[in-house]
């Protein structure tokens, strides 16, 4: 299986482990990730301003590259996934965004949302299958209590992300089971960590992250896993008084598969 792959900026800097362990795991699972050539920043945040088009263009270019190869486009960073998938939805259903983006890019073949965008977790669940992954595990996390932290961007807006139930998701818990761990369900797993507030209001971000960590620990979680670089940053940065380690889900996958 070969997929077009958009890593994004953070996976080349602060979140290298998220990318490195994903690639190693794919090799073990017989999946090829072909990096989109000459990709640029996805835009960082999907704006709701109808007249804003410039920051969407790099996402459109990545989508076009995957379409022209006839492949699904895989993302791993929750923020990149959110931006690219929302941009793709706009190119399908918002004539204003579609016409302006195509006018700017002057593509030989106009882009109208043909690419299927999937998150790496969806690749594991829907394309490879958690059952197949379980068969490949050589170092299971037997007896380890692991809490999933979804955050905001992986699930919302649910009508566009369409990955899981935004109020009661299970995809990461099912992943934890596949690698032999025991998932811990707690109330704050899909609440905000403080997000970009950390740039302007560190105290607010610290409060939000602290609530997540406390809730996970109170429910017995020994490890917290996430797919978002910003979530990982906020949770680690605001760990004062909390001992629970926070890691990327791809690190646990690579360890379970014996390729870490």
C-alpha positions as CSV (number, residue, x, y, z in Angstrom):
1,X,0.0,0.0,0.0
2,X,1.4,3.4,-1.0
3,X,0.0,6.7,0.2
4,X,0.9,10.4,-0.4
5,X,2.2,11.8,2.8
6,X,2.2,15.3,4.2
7,X,4.4,15.7,7.2
8,X,4.1,19.4,7.9
9,X,6.6,21.8,9.5
10,X,6.5,20.7,13.1
11,X,7.4,17.1,12.2
12,X,10.6,18.5,10.8
13,X,11.4,20.4,14.0
14,X,9.9,20.0,17.4
15,X,7.9,16.9,16.6
16,X,10.5,14.7,14.7
17,X,9.6,11.7,16.8
18,X,6.0,11.7,15.6
19,X,7.3,11.4,12.1
20,X,10.3,9.1,12.6
21,X,8.3,6.4,14.5
22,X,5.4,6.6,12.0
23,X,7.8,5.9,9.1
24,X,9.5,3.1,11.0
25,X,6.2,1.5,11.8
26,X,4.9,1.8,8.3
27,X,8.0,-0.2,7.0
28,X,7.2,-2.9,9.5
29,X,3.5,-3.0,8.4
30,X,4.2,-3.0,4.7
31,X,3.0,0.5,4.0
32,X,4.9,3.1,1.9
33,X,4.6,6.8,2.6
34,X,5.6,8.9,-0.4
35,X,6.3,12.4,0.8
36,X,4.5,15.2,-1.2
37,X,7.2,17.0,-3.1
38,X,8.0,20.6,-2.3
39,X,5.2,20.8,0.4
40,X,4.8,24.1,2.3
41,X,3.2,25.0,5.6
42,X,-0.4,24.0,5.7
43,X,-1.3,27.4,7.0
44,X,-1.2,26.5,10.7
45,X,-4.8,27.3,11.5
46,X,-7.9,27.0,9.4
47,X,-9.4,30.4,9.3
48,X,-13.2,30.9,9.1
49,X,-12.9,34.2,7.2
50,X,-14.5,33.6,3.8
51,X,-12.3,36.2,2.1
52,X,-9.0,34.7,3.4
53,X,-7.5,32.5,0.7
54,X,-3.7,32.9,0.8
55,X,-3.0,30.5,3.7
56,X,-5.2,27.8,2.1
57,X,-3.2,27.6,-1.1
58,X,-0.3,25.4,0.2
59,X,-2.9,22.9,1.5
60,X,-4.5,22.9,-2.0
61,X,-1.1,22.2,-3.6
62,X,-0.6,19.2,-1.4
63,X,-4.1,17.9,-2.2
64,X,-3.5,18.4,-5.9
65,X,-0.2,16.5,-5.7
66,X,-1.9,13.5,-4.1
67,X,-4.8,13.7,-6.6
68,X,-2.3,13.7,-9.5
69,X,-0.7,10.5,-8.1
70,X,-4.1,8.9,-7.7
71,X,-3.5,8.4,-3.9
72,X,-5.1,9.1,-0.6
73,X,-3.2,11.9,1.4
74,X,-2.1,10.8,4.8
75,X,-1.4,13.3,7.6
76,X,-0.2,12.7,11.2
77,X,-0.1,16.1,13.0
78,X,-3.6,16.8,14.2
79,X,-3.3,20.5,13.3
80,X,-2.2,19.8,9.8
81,X,-4.9,17.2,9.4
82,X,-7.5,19.7,10.5
83,X,-6.4,22.4,8.2
84,X,-5.9,20.2,5.1
85,X,-9.2,18.4,5.6
86,X,-11.2,21.6,6.2
87,X,-9.5,23.1,3.1
88,X,-10.5,20.0,1.1
89,X,-14.0,20.3,2.2
90,X,-14.2,24.0,1.2
91,X,-12.8,23.1,-2.2
92,X,-15.6,20.6,-2.6
93,X,-18.5,22.6,-1.3
94,X,-17.7,26.3,-1.1
95,X,-17.7,27.8,-4.6
96,X,-16.2,31.1,-3.3
97,X,-13.1,29.3,-1.9
98,X,-12.9,27.0,-4.9
99,X,-13.0,29.7,-7.5
100,X,-10.5,31.9,-5.8
101,X,-8.0,29.1,-5.1
102,X,-8.1,27.8,-8.6
103,X,-7.8,31.4,-10.0
104,X,-4.7,32.0,-7.9
105,X,-3.0,28.6,-8.7
106,X,-3.9,28.5,-12.4
107,X,-3.8,24.7,-12.3
108,X,-3.8,22.7,-15.6
109,X,-6.7,20.7,-14.2
110,X,-8.8,22.6,-11.6
111,X,-9.0,21.1,-8.1
112,X,-12.5,20.3,-6.8
113,X,-11.8,18.3,-3.7
114,X,-11.1,14.9,-5.3
115,X,-8.4,13.8,-2.8
116,X,-9.3,11.6,0.1
117,X,-7.6,12.9,3.3
118,X,-7.0,10.4,6.1
119,X,-5.2,10.7,9.4
120,X,-2.5,8.1,10.3
121,X,-4.9,6.7,12.9
122,X,-7.5,6.1,10.2
123,X,-4.8,4.4,8.1
124,X,-4.1,2.0,11.1
125,X,-7.8,1.4,11.7
126,X,-9.4,1.4,8.3
127,X,-6.6,0.4,5.8
128,X,-4.3,-1.9,7.8
129,X,-6.7,-2.9,10.5
130,X,-6.1,-3.0,14.3
131,X,-6.3,-6.8,14.1
132,X,-3.4,-7.0,11.7
133,X,-1.4,-4.7,13.9
134,X,-2.0,-6.9,16.9
135,X,-0.6,-9.8,15.0
136,X,2.6,-7.8,14.3
137,X,3.2,-6.7,17.9
138,X,6.3,-8.2,19.4
139,X,6.5,-6.1,22.6
140,X,3.0,-5.7,23.9
141,X,2.1,-3.1,26.5
142,X,0.5,-5.8,28.6
143,X,-0.9,-4.5,31.9
144,X,0.0,-0.9,31.1
145,X,-2.8,1.6,31.7
146,X,-2.7,4.2,28.9
147,X,-4.9,7.3,28.5
148,X,-5.7,8.7,25.1
149,X,-5.7,12.4,24.7
150,X,-7.6,13.6,21.6
151,X,-7.6,17.4,22.2
152,X,-9.7,19.6,19.9
153,X,-8.5,19.4,16.4
154,X,-8.6,15.7,15.7
155,X,-12.3,15.4,16.1
156,X,-13.8,18.9,15.4
157,X,-15.7,20.1,13.4
158,X,-17.1,16.6,13.4
159,X,-19.1,17.0,10.2
160,X,-15.8,17.5,8.4
161,X,-13.3,15.4,10.4
162,X,-15.7,12.5,10.5
163,X,-13.1,10.3,12.2
164,X,-15.0,9.3,15.3
165,X,-17.7,10.4,17.7
166,X,-16.5,13.8,18.9
167,X,-18.1,13.3,22.4
168,X,-17.2,9.7,22.9
169,X,-14.3,8.7,20.6
170,X,-12.8,5.2,20.6
171,X,-10.1,5.2,17.9
172,X,-7.1,5.8,20.1
173,X,-8.5,3.4,22.8
174,X,-8.9,0.7,20.1
175,X,-5.3,1.5,19.1
176,X,-4.1,1.0,22.7
177,X,-5.9,-2.4,22.8
178,X,-4.2,-3.4,19.5
179,X,-0.7,-2.8,21.0
180,X,-1.7,-4.8,24.1
181,X,-2.3,-1.9,26.5
182,X,-5.3,-1.2,28.8
183,X,-7.1,2.0,27.7
184,X,-8.1,4.4,30.5
185,X,-11.2,6.5,29.7
186,X,-11.4,9.8,31.5
187,X,-13.6,12.9,31.1
188,X,-11.0,15.4,29.8
189,X,-9.6,13.3,27.0
190,X,-11.3,15.4,24.3
191,X,-11.1,18.8,26.0
192,X,-8.8,21.6,25.1
193,X,-5.2,21.6,26.5
194,X,-5.0,25.4,26.2
195,X,-4.0,25.3,22.6
196,X,-2.6,28.5,21.1
197,X,-3.5,30.4,24.3
198,X,-0.1,29.4,25.5
199,X,1.3,32.2,23.2
200,X,-0.6,34.9,25.0
201,X,-2.0,33.6,28.3
202,X,0.3,31.0,29.7
203,X,-1.6,30.8,33.0
204,X,-4.8,29.8,31.1
205,X,-3.0,27.1,29.1
206,X,-1.4,25.8,32.3
207,X,-4.8,25.5,34.0
208,X,-6.3,23.7,31.1
209,X,-3.4,21.3,30.7
210,X,-3.3,20.7,34.5
211,X,-7.0,19.6,34.4
212,X,-6.3,17.1,31.7
213,X,-3.3,15.6,33.5
214,X,-5.0,15.5,36.8
215,X,-8.1,13.7,35.4
216,X,-6.0,11.1,33.6
217,X,-3.9,10.4,36.7
218,X,-7.0,10.2,38.9
219,X,-8.4,7.5,36.6
220,X,-5.2,5.5,36.8
221,X,-3.5,6.3,33.6
222,X,0.3,5.6,33.7
223,X,1.0,7.0,30.2
224,X,-0.8,9.7,28.2
225,X,-0.7,9.5,24.4
226,X,-1.6,12.2,21.8
227,X,-1.3,12.9,18.1
228,X,-0.9,16.6,18.3
229,X,2.4,18.4,18.7
230,X,0.9,21.4,20.3
231,X,-1.0,19.3,22.8
232,X,2.2,17.4,23.6
233,X,4.0,20.7,24.1
234,X,1.4,22.1,26.4
235,X,1.0,19.0,28.5
236,X,4.7,18.5,28.9
237,X,5.4,22.2,29.6
238,X,2.6,22.4,32.3
239,X,3.4,19.1,34.0
240,X,4.3,20.7,37.4
241,X,3.2,18.3,40.1
242,X,2.3,15.6,37.6
243,X,4.4,12.5,37.0
244,X,2.6,10.9,34.1
245,X,4.7,10.8,30.9
246,X,3.2,12.2,27.7
247,X,4.2,10.7,24.4
248,X,3.2,10.5,20.8
249,X,1.1,7.5,19.8
250,X,3.5,6.6,17.0
251,X,6.3,6.1,19.6
252,X,4.2,3.4,21.4
253,X,3.4,1.8,18.0
254,X,7.1,1.7,17.0
255,X,8.0,0.2,20.4
256,X,5.2,-2.4,20.2
257,X,6.3,-3.4,16.7
258,X,10.0,-3.7,17.9
259,X,11.3,-0.9,15.6
260,X,11.8,1.9,18.1
